[in-house]
Amino acid sequence: MSFLTINKSKKAISIAFENSKMIVFLEDGRELSIPLEWFPRLRKASEEQLNKWRLIGKGEGIHWEEIDEDISIENLLE
């Protein structure tokens, strides 16, 4: 009998925005869909501001300089 081992990652490789939600793409192929409602600063930000993000900590988090927001991928997974 063989068993499949899935290596789960807590690191993001990209994000996108669609229909009032943020989609986080993880390096293991998973996608997280999170309502912007959970993050007041993101909810109030313009489309231009939302798209000025960068990954921090080699994908452990997401940072928006202009709106002073940081999100931990690990916290999204919990």
Number of C-alpha atoms within 10 A of each C-alpha: 2 4 5 5 6 7 6 11 15 17 21 26 17 16 18 13 16 10 7 12 17 18 17 21 17 20 15 14 10 12 14 15 15 15 15 19 13 10 12 10 15 21 15 13 14 11 11 8 14 18 13 12 19 15 18 15 11 10 18 18 20 22 17 18 12 11 16 9 14 15 15 17 19 13 10 13 8 5
